[in-house]
Amino acid sequence: MSYIWKDMSEADLAKTHEPKLHLLHFFDGQQRRLFTVDDEVAYPDGRMIVSRTDLNGIITHANQAFIDMSGYEREELIGAPQCILRHPDIPSEVFGDLWETIQSGKSWFGYVKNLRKDGRYYWVYASVNPNFRNGRVVAYTSIRRKPARSKINDTIAHIAALKCCGEA
Ligand SMILES: Cc1cc2nc3c(=O)[nH]c(=O)nc-3n(C[C@H](O)[C@H](O)[C@H](O)COP(=O)(O)O)c2cc1C
């Protein structure tokens, strides 16, 4: 059964900046009405955000750092698709590359801007790794670390170049 998206609630949003409304289209054809609040939450030093998903990207495990940084309760994350974190500023090509890489049994590394439940965002340096059992991929695990600011700036410039040239 596919996941039933709830629209983001305006009551949950951070009050720091004016929220912006988006309609985000996912790879599986579903769409979600969401709000972004242009306010970064700094990645805390020394923490690792860990999640595990099934082969369809449905979250099966979330550590405490994931819960704290995303702003969701554990019960809201388990059973939800990882794209609950998708921020509209990251072009879908990035995730196409991610899925192609992990489905071929390799690890993917990259800088990602993630959306919190309150509409604010946080940047991560993510690895996404296939988990093997008896030679077959049975799940995926992602580990996120604090990204260097210079790498975030490089990623923002790269995305802007993709968008300007009509590739994103
Ligand atoms: C283990 C794992 C971790 C992922 N972590 C993230 C993440 O932190 N943020 C994100 O936007 N997408 C993440 N993704 C990718 C999402 O599954 C999804 O592809 C992405 O949010 C874009 O949505 P779409 O593919 O439906 O367009 C992850 C996927 C896997 C398998």
The ligand as a Tripos MOL2 file, in Angstrom:
@<TRIPOS>MOLECULE
LIG
   31    33     1     0     0
SMALL
NO_CHARGES

@<TRIPOS>ATOM
      1 C1         18.7660    5.2090    2.8910 C.3       1 LIG1
      2 C2         18.2530    6.4130    2.1460 C.ar      1 LIG1
      3 C3         18.4040    7.6800    2.6920 C.ar      1 LIG1
      4 C4         17.9280    8.8170    2.0260 C.ar      1 LIG1
      5 N1         18.0790   10.0320    2.6240 N.ar      1 LIG1
      6 C5         17.5270   11.1200    2.0470 C.ar      1 LIG1
      7 C6         17.5970   12.3890    2.6880 C.ar      1 LIG1
      8 O1         18.2130   12.5610    3.7370 O.2       1 LIG1
      9 N2         16.9950   13.4430    2.0700 N.ar      1 LIG1
     10 C7         16.3350   13.3180    0.8870 C.ar      1 LIG1
     11 O2         15.7870   14.3120    0.3910 O.2       1 LIG1
     12 N3         16.2790   12.1280    0.2420 N.ar      1 LIG1
     13 C8         16.8610   11.0440    0.8010 C.ar      1 LIG1
     14 N4         16.7940    9.8360    0.1500 N.ar      1 LIG1
     15 C9         16.2070    9.8010   -1.1930 C.3       1 LIG1
     16 C10        14.7040    9.6680   -1.1690 C.3       1 LIG1
     17 O3         14.3620    8.3000   -1.1250 O.3       1 LIG1
     18 C11        14.0740   10.2840   -2.4430 C.3       1 LIG1
     19 O4         14.6310    9.7160   -3.5940 O.3       1 LIG1
     20 C12        14.2750   11.8120   -2.4940 C.3       1 LIG1
     21 O5         13.8400   12.4270   -1.3330 O.3       1 LIG1
     22 C13        13.5790   12.4510   -3.7060 C.3       1 LIG1
     23 O6         12.2770   12.0320   -3.8500 O.3       1 LIG1
     24 P1         11.8080   11.3430   -5.2130 P.3       1 LIG1
     25 O7         12.8440   10.2890   -5.5250 O.co2     1 LIG1
     26 O8         10.4760   10.7750   -4.9250 O.co2     1 LIG1
     27 O9         11.7760   12.4460   -6.2180 O.co2     1 LIG1
     28 C14        17.2910    8.6790    0.7680 C.ar      1 LIG1
     29 C15        17.1520    7.4030    0.2130 C.ar      1 LIG1
     30 C16        17.6460    6.2900    0.8720 C.ar      1 LIG1
     31 C17        17.5050    4.9210    0.2420 C.3       1 LIG1
@<TRIPOS>BOND
     1     1     2 1
     2     2     3 ar
     3     2    30 ar
     4     3     4 ar
     5     4     5 ar
     6     4    28 ar
     7     5     6 ar
     8     6     7 ar
     9     6    13 1
    10     7     8 2
    11     7     9 ar
    12     9    10 ar
    13    10    11 2
    14    10    12 ar
    15    12    13 ar
    16    13    14 ar
    17    14    15 1
    18    14    28 ar
    19    15    16 1
    20    16    17 1
    21    16    18 1
    22    18    19 1
    23    18    20 1
    24    20    21 1
    25    20    22 1
    26    22    23 1
    27    23    24 1
    28    24    25 2
    29    24    26 1
    30    24    27 1
    31    28    29 ar
    32    29    30 ar
    33    30    31 1
@<TRIPOS>SUBSTRUCTURE
     1 LIG1         1 GROUP 0 **** ****
